Amino acid sequence: MINIESLVSLMQADKNLIPWAEILPEQMKKIFLKNPHGDLPRWNKTIDTMIRQTPSSTDFNSDAVRIGNADDITQAQRDELISQLKEFMPWRKGPFELFGIHIDTEWRSDWKWNRIKDHIKSLAGKTVLDVGCSNGYHAWRMYGAGAKMVIGIDPTMIFVMQHQVMKKYTGDRPVYVLPLGIDDVPQKLKAFDTVFSMGVLYHRRDPLEHLKTLHDALKKGGELILETLVIEGGNEEVLMPKDRYAMMRNVHNIPSCDMLEQWLVQEKFKNIRFIDITATTIEEQHTTEWMEFQSLQDFLDPKDNTKTIEGYPAPVRAIVVAEK
Ligand SMILES: C[S@@+](CC[C@H](N)C(=O)[O-])C[C@H]1O[C@@H](n2cnc3c(N)ncnc32)[C@H](O)[C@@H]1O
């Protein structure tokens, strides 16, 4: 089980989050006790045996989320920690720097954050939901930008455990990654000042329903930051890959920007602004020592990098900001 005591207390102090506080312990029991992931005992054991050390400092505003310094631990402790951290591979989102150990992740997630941070309402004092937060890299950056509380949800257990590794050293800060999907968030919470959904929309079979759920989670006047794959095209164009897209099996829809805007209007979002459109490069997404599987380079047509291996347009991502 992950420790949710402080989260439940914070939720109970916020009237809009009370409905979630009431069901969260049962949600966690169901995931951790009724049908637990087979690797959980091993992951928990590794976290328990990792060195106990208070970091001399932390920095959640630097490109690599930094927890502790190299001088906080000995060389032998560092070697052991590296091999323990490698038990949580693949490290996809980051980078992190833990006691001077640089976790060079598949994605330069800091590049995405840098595209966003100056275009959104201040996060200072805000209650934030990050849907599909992976290991919480961006959640730490949101906290670094002043958020009062960040609740991240991601159903992939290894990413939740990567966050637990960092939590071992960060103390009880109001940043949480819960092993839940968007459908586990109680309906119509109207609890969050800011909701992020980055890299999730194209995985949803019903994109409009996803946008509606995000709208329902926001307070009136709250802000949505949505990042998703897009194609070039007019206001009725959506790519629905037949089978795989860039080797991913679960990509269900890639709209044009105009289509995406229409979807947002349809789900009652206002003040819709595209703040960035960028083609993903092999510098931003690549194989590393911490993520040894194939990556973007292997998913593109070797003769024409503007196409995926299946012949679709290569990945281009848009970031849209909108208000409720
Ligand atoms: C492409 S990654 C994006 C991670 C991060 N938001 C980012 O932008 O770097 C998509 C994440 O969404 C998660 N995910 C998949 N289905 C989900 C769902 N139903 N609800 C919430 N997250 C989901 C996956 O486990 C994965 O970590």
The ligand as an SDF file (V2000), in Angstrom:
LIG
                    3D

 27 29  0  0  0  0  0  0  0  0999 V2000
    2.3090    9.2830  -23.0510 C   0  0  0  0  0  0  0  0  0  0  0  0
    2.2940    9.0910  -21.3320 S   0  0  0  0  0  0  0  0  0  0  0  0
    2.2880   10.7960  -20.8280 C   0  0  0  0  0  0  0  0  0  0  0  0
    2.9330   11.0440  -19.4920 C   0  0  0  0  0  0  0  0  0  0  0  0
    3.0090   12.5000  -19.0650 C   0  0  0  0  0  0  0  0  0  0  0  0
    1.6910   13.0470  -18.8580 N   0  0  0  0  0  0  0  0  0  0  0  0
    3.7360   13.3360  -20.0810 C   0  0  0  0  0  0  0  0  0  0  0  0
    3.0940   14.1220  -20.7670 O   0  0  0  0  0  0  0  0  0  0  0  0
    4.9500   13.2040  -20.2010 O   0  0  0  0  0  0  0  0  0  0  0  0
    0.6300    8.5900  -21.0360 C   0  0  0  0  0  0  0  0  0  0  0  0
    0.3760    8.1270  -19.6130 C   0  0  0  0  0  0  0  0  0  0  0  0
   -1.0350    7.9820  -19.4530 O   0  0  0  0  0  0  0  0  0  0  0  0
   -1.2630    6.8650  -18.6470 C   0  0  0  0  0  0  0  0  0  0  0  0
   -2.6490    6.4220  -18.8690 N   0  0  0  0  0  0  0  0  0  0  0  0
   -3.0980    5.5050  -19.7600 C   0  0  0  0  0  0  0  0  0  0  0  0
   -4.4300    5.3550  -19.6220 N   0  0  0  0  0  0  0  0  0  0  0  0
   -4.8300    6.2020  -18.6500 C   0  0  0  0  0  0  0  0  0  0  0  0
   -6.0910    6.4970  -18.0510 C   0  0  0  0  0  0  0  0  0  0  0  0
   -7.1990    5.8580  -18.4020 N   0  0  0  0  0  0  0  0  0  0  0  0
   -6.1410    7.4230  -17.0670 N   0  0  0  0  0  0  0  0  0  0  0  0
   -5.0010    8.0660  -16.6760 C   0  0  0  0  0  0  0  0  0  0  0  0
   -3.7830    7.8120  -17.2030 N   0  0  0  0  0  0  0  0  0  0  0  0
   -3.7000    6.9030  -18.1830 C   0  0  0  0  0  0  0  0  0  0  0  0
   -0.1870    5.8740  -19.0420 C   0  0  0  0  0  0  0  0  0  0  0  0
    0.0660    4.9080  -18.0350 O   0  0  0  0  0  0  0  0  0  0  0  0
    1.0070    6.7740  -19.2990 C   0  0  0  0  0  0  0  0  0  0  0  0
    1.8400    6.8970  -18.1800 O   0  0  0  0  0  0  0  0  0  0  0  0
  1  2  1  0
  2  3  1  0
  2 10  1  0
  3  4  1  0
  4  5  1  0
  5  6  1  0
  5  7  1  0
  7  8  2  0
  7  9  1  0
 10 11  1  0
 11 12  1  0
 11 26  1  0
 12 13  1  0
 13 14  1  0
 13 24  1  0
 14 15  1  0
 14 23  1  0
 15 16  2  0
 16 17  1  0
 17 18  1  0
 17 23  2  0
 18 19  1  0
 18 20  2  0
 20 21  1  0
 21 22  2  0
 22 23  1  0
 24 25  1  0
 24 26  1  0
 26 27  1  0
M  CHG  2   2   1   9  -1
M  END
$$$$
